[in-house]
Amino acid sequence: MPNRVIVDTWLRSLVDQPGIFVTGTDTGVGKTFVGTYLIRELKKLGLNITPRKPVESGWPVDETQTDAWQLLQAAQLPESALAQVCPYRFKAALAPDRAARLEEKELTLEQLVTATLSHTPQQWLYVEGAGGVYSPIAQDGLNADLAQRLKLPVVLITEDKLGCINHVLMAVEVLQRRGLTVLGVILNCIHPQPNEMDNVTDLQQRLDLPILSFA
């Protein structure tokens, strides 16, 4: 689990934001695992959170096994709200644009933006992308494009492993060059790593951003 004192301070800094766009340096880095934790903790701070996973591919027969379901549960929403949390679902476990084409369906950034923004201004918007910063999320755009269209600050998730410094630095540079505010980087420890490795300290020396560890 993360250092509670550090994370609690950082979480409180998010309250004044309209919401966040959560993306990763790659697929499989634990965006939903971290995101459900963030949603639960932000709810404790009194936020009325609207979760959105506007598109999810690899959608199984059992919808309780989806990322969208986990976000819905963390936000304590009724099961009937799943269609609003994730309106675009595709069977193939591929990038959403390709998964949509396999089903002969159209998937555009405009569709995702419209579906994501179907909430009231009083609600705090949590949006989770699909894959990494530059992964295709629609036929005409990447995750970074969707974040720009939504005008939300970004939280970047990466797996805490050898090589993640390179991935994080490139992703942060891409996001900042696009004019997006990066609120923090979260390193998620999925597999045991060498004790000598300290990616948090090494990134703190290279980025003027909050760097948090979920170990």
Secondary structure, DSSP 4 states (H G I P E B T S, - for coil): ---HHHHHHHHHHHTTSSEEEEEESSTTS-HHHHHHHHHHHHHHTT--EEEE--EEES--SSGGGSHHHHHHHHTT--GGGHHHH--EEESSSS-HHHHHHHTT----HHHHHHHHT-S-TTSEEEEEEEEETTSEEETTEEHHHHHHHHT--EEEEEE-STTHHHHHHHHHHHHHHTT--EEEEEEE--S---TT--HHHHHHTT-SS-EEEE-
